């Protein structure tokens, strides 16, 4: 009878518990993926801007030394 009491007092099913675990694992993985994607995009944009001649960078309003900051934080 003690075994039946333990099972009867469960508040959640195994499926619900596995869903919670997947949710707790998914959020950090999703955050890491978003961060990695943003970093990849910033590096790609930085490489593209570094290939531009100085007169085009001047037209955009940034100098070669400002490319890193402009890509990550915008033109300030």
Residue pairs with C-beta under 8 A, 6 or more apart in sequence:
42 71
42 72
45 71
46 67
46 68
46 71
49 57
49 62
49 67
49 70
49 71
50 64
50 67
52 60
54 64
57 63
57 64
57 67
60 75
61 75
62 70
62 75
66 75
69 76
